[in-house]
Each structure stands twice: as structure tokens, then as C-alpha cells.
């Protein structure tokens, strides 16, 4: 990859006035990869739990983001809710 990012890869639960409890992918490494993949090939490094929904990140794979540095650990992925 042209760029390697190390950071959090998480699951976010968002609450808004119109949507209650929407589950989306998040974390600093995920958002950085989303933005940077428009300009360069990106390698992501981080850790997730066994519950991480990689299928939802397929759009990043199609843009060339390499998830090879994302390690799946026993347990659950870091979750942020707000």
C-alpha cells in the first residue's frame, strides 16, 4: 500500500432525532481508510473482535483497502455509542 494507517477499528451505534440505534462501522483507522482510499492504496492495521461485520466493509475492499493488518481477536469489537 501507499499509506498504512494504525488505529481503532470499531462498531458505532448512532442515535439521532430520526434514527434510533443505527449500527455502522467506525473507528479512526476505518474513517481514515475511507477518505484516503480515494487518493491512494491503504493498508489498515488494528484489532477487532470475532463479531466484526467485515461484509459491511466490502466497499473499502473494492477501493483497494488492504485489511491484512487487521487482527481478529477473541471477544467483541470495541463499540462506541452516541
C-alpha positions as CSV (number, residue, x, y, z in Angstrom):
1,X,0.0,0.0,0.0
2,X,0.9,3.7,-0.5
3,X,-0.3,4.5,3.1
4,X,-0.5,2.4,6.2
5,X,-2.9,3.5,9.0
6,X,-2.8,2.2,12.6
7,X,-5.7,3.0,14.7
8,X,-9.1,1.9,16.1
9,X,-11.5,-0.2,14.0
10,X,-14.8,-0.2,15.8
11,X,-18.6,-0.6,15.6
12,X,-20.6,2.5,16.3
13,X,-24.2,2.8,17.4
14,X,-25.7,6.1,16.4
15,X,-28.8,7.8,17.8
16,X,-30.3,10.8,16.0
17,X,-33.7,12.5,16.2
18,X,-34.9,10.4,13.3
19,X,-32.9,7.1,13.7
20,X,-32.6,5.1,16.8
21,X,-29.7,2.7,17.3
22,X,-28.2,2.6,13.7
23,X,-25.2,0.3,13.7
24,X,-22.4,1.5,11.5
25,X,-18.7,0.8,11.1
26,X,-16.4,3.2,12.8
27,X,-13.0,3.9,14.4
28,X,-10.3,6.3,13.4
29,X,-8.5,3.8,11.1
30,X,-11.7,2.9,9.3
31,X,-12.7,6.5,8.7
32,X,-9.1,7.4,7.6
33,X,-9.1,4.5,5.2
34,X,-12.4,5.5,3.8
35,X,-11.1,9.0,3.0
36,X,-7.6,8.1,1.9
37,X,-8.7,5.2,-0.4
38,X,-10.0,7.8,-2.8
39,X,-6.4,9.0,-3.4
40,X,-4.0,6.1,-2.6
41,X,-3.9,2.4,-1.7
42,X,-4.3,1.9,2.0
43,X,-3.3,-0.8,4.4
44,X,-5.2,-0.9,7.7
45,X,-3.7,-2.1,10.9
46,X,-5.8,-2.7,14.0
47,X,-7.7,-5.3,16.1
48,X,-11.3,-6.3,16.0
49,X,-13.4,-8.9,17.8
50,X,-15.0,-12.0,16.3
51,X,-18.2,-10.1,15.8
52,X,-16.8,-7.5,13.4
53,X,-19.0,-7.4,10.2
54,X,-16.3,-7.4,7.5
55,X,-19.1,-7.8,4.9
56,X,-20.2,-4.2,5.6
57,X,-16.7,-3.0,4.7
58,X,-16.7,-4.6,1.3
59,X,-16.9,-1.2,-0.4
60,X,-13.5,-0.4,1.1
61,X,-12.0,-3.6,-0.3
62,X,-13.3,-2.7,-3.7
63,X,-11.4,0.6,-3.4
64,X,-8.2,-1.3,-2.6
65,X,-8.1,-1.1,1.2
66,X,-6.0,-4.0,2.5
67,X,-7.4,-5.5,5.7
68,X,-4.4,-7.9,6.1
69,X,-3.2,-6.0,9.1
70,X,-6.5,-6.2,10.9
71,X,-6.2,-8.9,13.5
72,X,-9.3,-10.7,14.8
73,X,-9.1,-11.4,18.5
74,X,-11.3,-13.5,20.7
75,X,-14.2,-11.5,22.1
76,X,-16.2,-8.5,20.9
77,X,-15.1,-5.5,18.9
78,X,-14.8,-2.1,20.6
79,X,-18.2,-0.4,20.4
80,X,-18.9,3.3,20.7
81,X,-22.5,4.6,21.1
82,X,-23.7,8.2,20.9
